[in-house]
Amino acid sequence: MASAMELDKIPDYLDSLRDDAPEDLVHYFLEFQDAWERKLWHELTNKLLEYFDQPGSKSTRLSLYNNFIRTFAEKINKLSLVSLGLVAALECEDKAEQLAMKKALADRVNKPDSQDAYVLARVAIAQAYLEDQDFAEARKILDECESILDTFDSVETVVHASFYRENADYFKGKYEYAPFYKNALLFLACVDIADLPVPEKRMRAYDLAIAALVSDSIYNFGELLLHPILDSLSGTEKSWVRDLLFAFNRGDLKAYDKLRPKIEGDGFLSQFQRDLYQKLALSALTETVFKRAPHDRTMTFAAISAETKIKSDEIEYMIMKALSLGLVRGSIDQVAEIARINWVQPKVLDKGQIMGMRTRLKEWDGSVHRLGTWIEQKGQDVWAA
């Protein structure tokens, strides 16, 4: 890495950059010099962060970091220093130089009072290893970062966001769907999705939907169904994935059949058709139970088959699997072919399901009213006494 510039040469250096800068960026160099001369490090840092965020600053970022920022690196916030350094590192000529710069940044801020900045730099190093498919080294670094983050009472969201982003990318690369789903949602919770480029929003929405569908441990999509990231798929060629997710949530086998050609045409999802059907059948089973009143949840296998459209010879297996996964609670009478369900796992409802609940509540209200009327009529003598 280039050595920092001598202090007496900095004014001339900034003047030369200003002379070559686009007209709309000239004022930044005047502000840099003014803040530097007055030793207003906080103001200078903020102006540098603002400048680095401008597309037109790209060609000068690395030079500014090496020749200017490093001269006062010990005087500014270390998290800001790492943020500036990581953006500048993107302009390195090759990956090896970029990785070396990231490692130097991490070493520089590896102090007790700047562990948040250290984590940010280390996560960037893990990203480089992930890009090279070195999952073992990336995992080692991410585990180290996680152990440090666990010691904090609070930390800037940019640090958590970077960690969750790379952790999600690690699990995506390893095809570990449930931890990917968890970390991808945690990443989105740390950022304003309005700031994400449209292609990235669509990619993240698609990846989350696919993970939710094919994971063998995710049966409740509520957090994703309510997340605005999913709306980025609307009106695109992948909008059917969003429709499929909602069909799964309500256990809609008819909707699944309509979308089957899309599934078969998807190079990835087509590998999971049998698993998808079983997962949908479980959702159909829980939806059937949910639609019934609590006192009406003793059902024959034949009734379940008729309502869910699941094959009759698969009903017992589906109920046992639902019980083992904790989706429902109850018991099975295998001889009589009867399922007695006393609890079903709560889940997010779509508008149709909410209307169904509204209807059941109105029916319940009516039955309570009729019972009250009957008691009033039959108990007149008692009331009079």
C-alpha positions in Angstrom: 0.0 0.0 0.0 1.2 3.5 -0.8 2.6 5.6 2.0 0.6 8.6 3.3 1.6 12.0 1.8 3.7 14.5 3.6 1.5 17.0 5.4 3.0 20.1 3.6 2.1 18.6 0.2 -1.6 18.1 1.0 -2.8 21.5 -0.1 -1.2 21.2 -3.5 -2.5 17.6 -3.8 -6.1 18.7 -3.1 -5.7 21.6 -5.5 -4.7 19.3 -8.3 -7.7 17.0 -7.6 -10.0 20.0 -7.6 -8.6 21.2 -10.9 -9.4 17.8 -12.5 -12.8 17.4 -10.8 -16.2 17.7 -12.5 -17.8 21.1 -11.8 -20.4 19.7 -9.5 -17.7 18.1 -7.3 -15.3 21.0 -7.1 -16.8 22.4 -3.9 -15.9 19.2 -2.0 -12.2 19.8 -2.3 -12.5 23.3 -1.0 -14.4 22.0 2.0 -11.9 19.2 2.5 -9.0 21.7 2.7 -10.9 24.1 4.9 -11.9 21.4 7.4 -8.4 19.8 7.3 -6.6 23.1 8.0 -9.0 23.9 10.9 -8.7 20.3 12.2 -12.5 19.8 12.1 -12.2 16.0 11.8 -15.9 15.2 12.3 -17.0 17.6 9.6 -14.2 16.4 7.3 -15.2 12.8 7.8 -18.8 13.5 7.0 -17.8 15.5 3.8 -15.6 12.6 2.7 -18.4 10.1 3.3 -20.7 12.3 1.3 -18.2 12.7 -1.5 -17.4 8.9 -1.7 -21.1 8.4 -2.2 -21.1 10.4 -5.4 -20.7 8.3 -8.6 -18.2 10.9 -10.0 -15.8 10.4 -7.1 -14.9 6.9 -8.2 -11.6 7.7 -9.9 -10.2 9.6 -6.9 -11.4 7.4 -4.0 -8.3 5.2 -3.7 -5.9 8.1 -4.1 -7.7 10.2 -1.5 -7.7 7.3 1.0 -4.0 6.6 0.5 -2.7 10.1 0.2 -5.1 12.1 2.4 -7.3 10.2 4.7 -4.5 8.0 6.1 -2.7 11.2 7.3 -5.4 11.8 9.9 -6.7 8.3 10.3 -6.1 8.2 14.0 -8.2 11.3 14.6 -11.5 10.2 13.1 -14.2 7.7 14.0 -12.8 4.2 13.2 -16.1 2.9 11.8 -16.1 5.8 9.3 -12.5 5.1 8.5 -13.3 1.5 7.6 -16.3 2.6 5.6 -14.2 5.0 3.5 -11.4 2.4 3.2 -13.7 -0.3 2.0 -15.2 1.9 -0.7 -11.7 3.0 -1.8 -10.6 -0.7 -1.9 -13.1 -1.4 -4.6 -10.9 0.7 -7.0 -7.8 -1.5 -6.5 -6.4 -3.0 -9.7 -6.9 -6.7 -8.7 -8.5 -8.8 -6.0 -5.2 -9.6 -4.2 -4.5 -5.9 -3.7 -8.0 -5.3 -2.6 -7.8 -8.1 0.0 -4.5 -6.8 1.3 -6.0 -3.4 1.8 -9.0 -4.9 3.7 -6.7 -6.9 5.9 -4.6 -3.8 6.6 -7.7 -1.9 7.6 -8.8 -4.7 9.9 -5.4 -4.7 11.6 -5.4 -1.0 12.0 -8.7 -0.9 13.9 -8.3 -4.1 15.9 -8.3 -2.4 19.2 -10.6 -2.8 22.3 -12.4 0.5 21.6 -13.0 -0.1 17.9 -14.2 -3.7 17.6 -17.3 -2.6 15.7 -15.0 -1.2 12.9 -12.9 -4.4 13.1 -16.0 -6.5 12.5 -17.0 -4.4 9.5 -13.5 -4.8 8.0 -13.4 -8.6 8.8 -16.8 -9.1 7.2 -15.5 -7.5 4.1 -12.6 -9.9 4.1 -15.1 -12.8 4.5 -16.9 -11.4 1.4 -13.7 -11.7 -0.6 -13.3 -15.3 0.4 -16.9 -16.1 -0.4 -16.3 -14.6 -3.9 -13.4 -17.1 -4.3 -15.6 -19.9 -3.0 -13.4 -20.4 0.0 -16.3 -21.2 2.3 -14.1 -22.6 5.1 -12.1 -19.4 5.6 -15.2 -17.2 5.3 -17.0 -19.3 7.9 -14.1 -19.0 10.3 -14.1 -15.2 10.0 -17.9 -14.9 10.2 -17.9 -17.0 13.4 -15.3 -14.7 14.9 -17.4 -11.7 14.0 -20.5 -13.2 15.4 -18.8 -13.9 18.7 -17.7 -10.2 18.9 -21.1 -8.9 18.0 -22.6 -11.0 20.8 -20.6 -9.0 23.3 -22.1 -5.7 22.3 -25.2 -4.1 23.9 -25.7 -2.1 20.8 -23.9 -1.5 17.5 -24.4 0.6 14.4 -26.9 -1.0 12.0 -24.3 -0.8 9.2 -22.2 -3.4 11.1 -25.1 -5.8 11.7 -26.3 -5.3 8.1 -22.9 -6.2 6.6 -22.6 -9.3 8.9 -26.1 -10.6 8.1 -25.6 -9.9 4.3 -22.4 -12.0 4.2 -23.8 -14.7 6.5 -26.8 -15.0 4.2 -24.5 -15.3 1.2 -22.5 -18.0 2.9 -25.6 -20.1 3.6 -26.9 -19.4 0.1 -23.6 -20.8 -1.3 -23.9 -23.8 0.9 -27.6 -24.4 0.0 -28.6 -24.2 3.7 -32.0 -22.7 3.2 -33.3 -22.1 6.7 -30.2 -20.2 8.0 -30.1 -18.3 4.7 -33.8 -17.3 5.1 -33.2 -16.1 8.7 -30.1 -14.1 7.9 -31.5 -12.6 4.7 -34.5 -11.3 6.6 -32.3 -10.0 9.4 -30.3 -8.1 6.8 -33.4 -6.5 5.4 -34.4 -5.5 8.9 -31.2 -3.5 9.1 -31.6 -1.5 5.9 -34.1 0.7 4.2 -35.2 -1.4 1.2 -36.0 1.8 -0.7 -32.2 2.3 -0.9 -31.6 -1.1 -2.6 -31.4 -1.2 -6.4 -34.4 -2.7 -8.0 -32.5 -5.7 -9.4 -31.2 -6.5 -6.0 -34.6 -6.2 -4.4 -36.0 -8.6 -6.9 -33.1 -11.0 -6.5 -33.4 -11.0 -2.7 -37.2 -11.5 -2.9 -36.8 -14.4 -5.2 -34.1 -16.1 -3.2 -36.1 -15.7 0.0 -39.2 -17.1 -1.6 -37.3 -20.1 -3.0 -35.6 -20.8 0.4 -39.0 -20.6 2.2 -40.5 -23.1 -0.3 -37.8 -25.7 -0.4 -36.6 -25.6 3.2 -37.6 -28.7 5.2 -37.9 -26.7 8.4 -39.8 -23.5 7.3 -43.5 -24.0 7.4 -44.6 -20.5 8.4 -43.9 -17.8 5.8 -45.6 -15.0 7.8 -42.6 -12.6 8.1 -41.9 -12.8 4.4 -45.5 -12.6 3.3 -45.8 -9.3 5.2 -42.5 -7.9 4.0 -42.5 -5.2 1.3 -39.5 -6.9 -0.5 -41.9 -9.5 -1.9 -43.8 -6.8 -3.8 -40.8 -6.2 -5.9 -41.7 -9.4 -7.8 -45.1 -8.1 -8.8 -45.4 -7.4 -12.5 -42.1 -9.3 -13.3 -41.6 -12.7 -15.0 -41.0 -14.1 -11.5 -44.3 -12.8 -10.1 -45.5 -16.4 -10.1 -43.1 -17.3 -7.3 -44.9 -14.7 -5.1 -48.3 -16.3 -6.1 -46.9 -19.7 -5.3 -45.8 -18.6 -1.8 -49.3 -17.3 -1.0 -50.9 -20.5 -2.4 -48.7 -22.5 0.0 -49.7 -20.3 2.9 -53.4 -21.0 2.4 -52.8 -24.7 1.3 -54.3 -24.1 -2.1 -53.7 -27.2 -4.2 -55.8 -25.8 -7.1 -53.5 -22.8 -7.4 -50.5 -25.1 -7.1 -51.8 -27.1 -10.1 -52.2 -23.9 -12.2 -48.6 -22.9 -11.3 -47.1 -26.4 -11.9 -45.9 -25.5 -15.5 -43.9 -22.6 -14.0 -42.4 -24.9 -11.4 -41.5 -27.5 -14.0 -39.9 -24.8 -16.1 -37.8 -23.5 -13.2 -34.4 -25.2 -13.3 -34.0 -25.1 -9.5 -37.6 -25.6 -8.2 -38.3 -28.4 -10.6 -35.8 -30.6 -8.6 -38.1 -30.3 -5.5 -41.5 -31.1 -6.9 -42.2 -34.1 -4.7 -41.0 -32.1 -1.6 -43.1 -29.1 -2.6 -46.2 -31.2 -2.9 -45.8 -32.8 0.5 -45.2 -29.3 2.0 -48.3 -28.0 0.3 -50.3 -31.0 1.5 -49.3 -30.2 5.1 -50.4 -26.6 4.6 -53.7 -27.8 3.2 -54.1 -30.0 6.3 -53.5 -27.2 8.7 -55.7 -24.9 6.8 -58.6 -27.4 6.9 -58.2 -27.7 10.7 -57.9 -23.9 11.1 -61.2 -23.3 9.2 -63.1 -25.5 11.6 -64.4 -24.4 15.0 -62.4 -25.7 18.0 -65.2 -28.1 18.9 -65.4 -29.5 15.4 -61.8 -30.7 14.9 -62.4 -34.4 15.1 -62.3 -35.5 11.5 -62.3 -38.7 9.6 -59.5 -39.4 7.1 -62.1 -39.4 4.4 -63.3 -35.9 5.3 -59.8 -34.6 5.4 -59.1 -36.1 2.0 -62.3 -34.6 0.5 -61.5 -31.1 1.9 -57.8 -31.0 1.1 -57.7 -33.1 -2.1 -54.9 -35.1 -0.6 -54.9 -38.7 -1.7 -56.6 -40.9 0.9 -53.7 -43.2 1.3 -51.4 -40.3 2.2 -53.6 -38.7 4.9 -52.3 -40.7 7.9 -48.7 -40.0 6.9 -49.4 -36.3 6.5 -51.2 -36.0 9.9 -48.3 -37.9 11.6 -45.8 -35.6 10.0 -47.8 -32.5 10.9 -47.8 -33.7 14.5 -44.1 -34.4 14.6 -43.3 -31.0 13.1 -45.5 -29.2 15.7 -47.8 -27.8 13.1 -50.8 -29.4 14.9 -51.4 -31.1 18.2 -53.8 -33.9 18.8 -54.0 -37.7 18.3 -54.9 -40.3 15.7 -57.1 -43.3 15.9 -55.6 -45.5 13.2 -58.2 -48.2 13.4 -61.2 -45.8 13.1 -59.2 -43.5 10.8 -60.0 -40.5 12.8 -57.8 -37.5 13.7 -58.6 -35.4 16.8 -56.9 -32.1 16.6 -56.9 -29.6 19.5 -54.4 -27.0 18.3 -53.0 -25.6 15.0 -49.9 -23.4 14.6 -50.9 -19.8 14.1 -49.9 -18.2 10.8 -50.4 -15.0 8.8 -53.8 -14.8 7.0 -54.5 -13.4 3.6 -57.7 -11.4 2.9 -59.7 -14.6 2.0 -58.7 -16.3 5.2 -59.5 -13.2 7.2 -63.0 -13.0 5.6 -63.4 -16.7 6.5 -62.5 -15.9 10.1 -64.9 -12.9 10.1 -67.7 -15.2 8.9 -67.0 -17.7 11.7 -66.9 -14.9 14.3 -70.3 -13.7 13.1 -71.7 -17.2 13.3 -70.3 -17.5 16.8 -71.8 -14.1 17.8 -75.1 -15.3 16.4 -75.0 -18.5 18.4 -74.2 -16.6 21.6 -77.1 -14.3 20.9 -79.5 -17.2 20.3 -78.3 -18.9 23.5 -78.8 -15.7 25.5 -82.4 -15.3 24.1 -83.2 -19.0 24.9 -81.9 -18.6 28.5 -83.9 -15.4 28.9 -87.1 -17.1 27.7 -86.7 -20.3 29.6 -85.5 -18.6 32.8 -88.2 -16.0 33.2 -89.7 -17.6 36.3 -86.2 -17.8 37.9 -85.5 -14.2 37.1 -88.9 -13.2 38.6 -88.2 -15.2 41.7 
